[in-house]
Amino acid sequence: MTSKKKATILVVDDEAGIRKSFNMILKEEYHILNASSGSEAVDLYKSHAVDLVLLDILLPDVGGLNLLEKFKEIDPAVEVIMVTAVKEVPIAVKAIKLGAYEYIMKPFTVDDIVAVIQRALEKRSMLQEITYLKTELERIRPFEHMVGEDPKMKKVYDFISTISQSDGTVLIQGESGTGKELVARALHNRSPRKREPFVVVNCAAIPLTLMESEIFGYNKGAFTGALSTRIGKLEMANKGSVFLDDIDSLDLKMQAKLLRIIQEREFERLGSNKVIRVDVRFIAASNKNLAELVENGEFRDDLFYRINVFPIKIPPLRERRTDIPLLLEHFTNLYVKQAGKNKKRFSEDAVHALTDYDWPGNVRELQNFVERLVTITKDPVIQVKDLPPLMGNRKTEIKDLPLKDAISAFEKRYIAEVLEDTGGNKTRAAEKLGIHRNTLLTKTQDKD
């Protein structure tokens, strides 16, 4: 079980008495590092994840303001409190302009310094949360809980509850649209890390050339266009969870780097030699069969074994048809409420027809379908006649349809049957169909 981690405070002062005093005051609540010089402070700062610095202005080898600039250059999010006997207003003003949180004069009271430290750390925590929320806001789903009472889904729920208290890596596999991210969020929300960030890395959406800077972050000047220091997804997720969606999209080189991070929990930003240590839980997901990719040399076996500590397989919607009426009702109520419309429902015959449909796009396809029907259907009851021909009657004879619709209907049925025969394996299905895998992905609207 993960406990609340103590914040790390670096005390930089050449007076041994001051360092000892801070240690006595703060050691119960925080992890304390001590430095008597600027050079020692920089070494400690580079080798530890420091949350806050208590910094003297006058040091034997470097000016405190210069050290403040150095700290902020390495990590703009670190909070620095200047603690000094120098009573010069211009220096205090410059320190604040350089990013110092507060400027405290010696001698100080214990209550005053403790209060300032608490406020500074609260600010740091809040800024980290805001950064996380900004990057993840667009990914929030229009519903918060998974819907389903099928025995296969109940097994998934039970397994989530069993492993949520662990920090072991999790591999979620399932077809596109089955709700892999929802499972990952459920794991996080039931874990001791639930109050910490849940950060998503969409491996398929990030170009390979930008993957390292996105995950690790970079320092100012690390490459052309790096005009400022930026923290990466791993730092955003510190003490929380990282969800690596479409992990199969990573090339072998990036897979090797990721393996080391998962094992060591440490990395370096681009353009920096400072080792950054993070405390995160890794959750990965793929709509491909990773075991087959390992056999084909497309995925590292050591990484597969490392992330497959707790495997979760999400069943496709066609294998849990009893959940379709529940999902239809759930999404209908959701979109009726969002659109401010009067209550709507599907007729019994429409529900039966939709339960008989295979839903190759799974829950995502059903969700988008319901949103469309709720929006365009004027009557309070959505009937079979309102459904597309293929959904409204799977028994419809191809010969009764116009040629274009008949070809489309036959193609969809045939693809769905082949996918079912291959257990959802799109690579094998594409080979059986005699088409490129990317063509199959397009035809099944396979988008995560």
N, C-alpha and C positions, 0 to 999 in steps of 0.2 A: 504494500500500500504506500502511496506517495504522500509524504507529509509536507506541510508548508515549509518552503526553503527560506533560510535566513538571507536577508540582503547582505551584500559584501560592501564594507566601508574601508576605504584606504585613508589612513591618517598620515599626512606629510608635514612633519615639523622637526626642526633640529634640536628642540628642547626635549630631553628624555622625560622630564616631569609632565609635560603636556601630553606626550604620547601615552604615558602610564595612566594619566587621569582619564583620557578618552577610553582607554581599554577597560578601566574599572567601571566607567559609567555605562558603556555600550555592549560589553561582552555577552550579557545575558540575552539580548535581543538580536544582535547582529554578529556577523563574522568579521573580525577586525584584522586588517593588514597594517603594518607600521613601516614607515620609511623616514630616515633622518636626513635624506638629501634628495635632490631632483633626479639624479641618475638612478638611485635605488628605487625611487617612486615609479619611474618609467618602466624599469624592469618588472616590477610587481604588477604594474598596470597592464603590461603586454602579456603576462602569463596568467592573469586571473580575470574572471568576469566581474568587473567592479561596477557597482550600482551608484555609489556616491563617494566623493572625495572631500575630506576636510583638509584644506590647503593653507599653509602659512605663506605670507608674502615674501618674507626674508629667509632665504635658504643659502647655505654656504657655497653652492656651485651654480645656481641658476635662479633667475627671478621668478617669483610665484606667478606673475601674469604670463610670462613666457610658457611656464608649465601648464597653466590653465588653457592657453591656446593649443598646446600639444595634445592635451587630454581631449579637448573638444574636436580636434581634427581627427583623432583616432576613432572616437565614439561621440557623435553629436548629442546622443541621448543621455549621456552621463550627467549627473547633477554634481556641481561643485560649490561648496560653501567655503568662502575665504574666512579664515580665523586668524586674526593678526592684531598686533599692538600698534600698527602704523595708523595714525589718526589723520590721514590726508584725504580730503574729499575727492580730489581729482583721481586718485588711485582707485577709490571705491567706485566712482562713476565708470572708470575704464573697465574695472573688473566686471561690473554688471553688463556693460556693452559687449564684452567678450563672451558672455554667456553664464557668468556665475549666478547661482540661485540667490545667494545672500552674502552679506559682508558683515561679519560679527567681530566686535572688538573684545580684546582681552582686557581685564578678566571678565568672564561670563558666568552666569548661573547655570547649574545643571538643568533646571526646568526649561530655561530658554533654549539651550543648545539641543536638548532632546526634542522639543516642540518643532524647531526649525528642521531638524533631520527628518522627523515624521512627515512634515508637510512636503519636503523635497522629494522623499521617496513616493509619497502619494501622487505627486505630480508626474514623476517618471512612470509609475504604473498606469496612470490615466492616459498619458501620451502613447504608451505602448498599445493600450487597448484601442485608442482612437485610430492609430495606424492600422491595426489589425482589422477594425470594423470597416475602414475605408476600402481596404483591399478585398474584403469578403462580402460587402453589402449586396453587390450585384448577384451574388451566388445564392442568396437566401431563397429557399423554396417557398411557394405560396402555402405550404402546410408544414406543420412541425412534427407530426407523428406518423409513423408507418401505419397503414391500414391493412388488416388481414387477419383472418381467423382460421385459415387453412392449417392443418397439422404440420405441413412443411414450414410454414412461416412461424408457427409456435415454437418449433425446434430452433429456429434462428433466434427468436426472442430469448429463449432459455439460455442459449449459448452466449448471447450478448451479456446477459446478466451474470453468467458464470465467469466470464473472462474480463469483465469491465474493471474489476479491482486490480487486475494485473497490469504490469508495464510491458508485457511481451508483445512483440510485433504481430500484426494481424494482416492477413491477405484475404481480401474480399473478391470473389470471382462471380461473374454472372453476366448475362447478356446486357446489351445496351438498354437503358430505360428501366431496369429492374429495381433501382433505388439503392445503389451501392453507397452513394454519399450519405443517404439517410441512415444507413446502417453505421457508417463511420461516425456520424454525429451522435447517434444513439449511444455508441460505445463511449464517446467522450463525455456526453452529458450524464452518464451513469457512473463515471469514474471519479476518483478523488481530484482529478484535474479539471473538473467541470467549470470552475470559476476562472480558469486560465484560458488563453487563446486556443481556438481550433482553426488552424491555418491550412488552406487548400492549395496544393501545387498541381495545376492541371498540366501534366507532362506532355500531353498531345497538343496543347494549344500554344506552348512556349517554343519558339524556334531553338534548335539545338545550339546555335551560336550565342543565344542569350540565357541558356539554362543555368550556367554557373553563376552569372551575376544575379539572376533572379533568386536562386536558392541561397547562395553564400553572401550576396551583397558585395559592395566594392567601396574602396577608398577614393577620395578625390584624386584625379590624375591617373587612375589605374589603367585607363585606356582613353582613346580619343572620344570626347563627349562626356566623360565622367567629370562633370563640373562640380560635383559635391559628393560627400560620403553618403552612402545609402545602405541601410541594413537589409539583409535578405530575409527570406521566408523563415529560415531556421531560427534566426534571432527573434523574429516576431513571435514565434511559437514557443519560446523558452518557457519551461514549466507547464506547457500545455501539450497539444497533440498536433502532429503533422499528417495530413491526408495526401498521399501521393497517388493521385488519380491517373489512370492509364500509364502505369509504371512501365509497361512493355514498350512504350514509345521512346524510352531512353536508349541512347546508343551504348555500346559495350564500355566505352571509356568512362562515360558518366555513371554507368552501373558500378564500375569499380570504385569510383569516388564515393558513391552513395553507400556502398558496403562498408567502407572504412568509417564513415560518419555514424552509421548505425551501430557499429561495433565500439567505436571509441568515444562517440558523443562529442567530437571536437572537429573544428575546421578553421580555415583562414579566409578572410575576405579577399577578394581580388585586389592586388596592389598592396597587400599588407602581410607582414610576417607574424602578426599577433595571433596566437592560438586562442580561439573563442570556444569555450565549453558551453554546451547546452544540455538541458534536462528536458527531453521530449519523448513522447510515445509515438512510434511510427505505425501508421495504418496505410496499407497500400491496396490498390484495386486494379483490376484488369477485366476486360470483356473477352480476353483471349485465354486459351489454355496454356499457362506458363510452363507446365511440365513438357508439353510438346515443343514449345519454343526452346527449352533447354536441350531437348534431344536434337533439335535442328541447329544448335549452336547460335541461336538468335538471342538467348538470354543466359546470363551467367548462372551456373548451377549453385555456386556458393551464395549468391545474393538470393536466389529462389529459396534455398533452405533457411536462410537467415530471416526472411520475411514471412515464411510459411509456418511460423510457430503455432499460430492459431488460425487455421483456414476456415473461411465461411463461404458457403456456396448459396447464392440467392436463386431460388427457382424462378423460371420465366412464368409469365402470367397464364399461359396456356396449360401449365401444370398445376395451377391452383385456381381453377375456374370458379370455385365457390366464393372467391373473394371479389369477383367482378361486380356482382350487384352491390356489395358494400362500397367499392370504389366509385361506382357510378353515382350512388347516393351522396358520397362524401364530396366529390368534385362538383356535382350539381348544386348542392347547398353552398359550397364555397364560392362558385362563380355567380350564383344568384345574389348572394350577399354583396360581393364585390361590385356587381353591376347595378345594385339597387333595384332589382327586378322583383316582381311578385314570385311566389314560390312556384317551382317547376318540378316535374318528375318524369321519369320514363315509364311508359306503359308496361304492363306485364309481358306482352308479346315482344316489345322492344328489348326488354331486359333479357328475355330468353334468346333472342337473336344475337345480341351482343355477347352473351355468355358463350354462345356457340362459335363465335369468331376467335381466331387464333392470336390476334394482337401481336404481330411480329415485332412491333416497337415497344411492347410491354406497357408498363404503367405510364410511361411518358406519352406514348401514343394515345392511350385511353384518356389521359388528362387533357391533352390538346384537343382531342375529339369532343369531349364534353364541353370544354370552353367554347368551341365553335358552335355546337348545337344550342347551347344555352343562349348564345348571343343572337343567332339568326332565326331561331324558332319562336314564333309569336304565340302559339297556343300554350297553355299551362301544362299540357301533357304531351310529351314527345313520343310520337307514334312510330311504328315500323316504316310507314311511308316517308318519314322524315330522314331515315337512315340512307347512307349510300347503298347502291344495289348489292355490293359484295357483302356488306355487313347485314343488310336487311334480310337477306335470304341466301344462305350458303348453298342451298339446293337449287338456286336459279340456274337454268340451263344456259350454257354459253351461247347457244343458237338464238336465244331470245334477246340477246344484247346486240347493239350496234358493233360493227367489226372492231373499232378502236377500243371500246369498253370490254369486248370479249377477249381481245388479246391481252389487255391489262389485267383483267380478272384471272385469266388462265395463268399468266406469269406470276401473279401474287400467290395464287394457290400453290403452284408448282414449287416456287421458292420456299414457301412456308413448310410444305411437305418435306422437301430436301433438308431444310434446316432441322426439322424435327427428327428426321432419320439420322442426322449426324450429331444429334445431341446439342445443337446450337453452335457447333464448330464451323465458323464461317470460312476458314481456309479450306477445309475438306469439302464444304458445300460448294464453294466456288469451283474447286477442281471437278466435282461431280457435274456441275452445271456447265462446265467448259467456258467459264468467263473469268476475268481477272477479279481478285478479291475486292479491289477498290470499286469495281462496277457493282459487285454485290452489296457493298456497304452503301452505295448511292441508292440502289433500288430499295433497300430496306430502311433507308433514312437512318443509318447507324451513326448517330452523333451523340457524344457525351457532353 
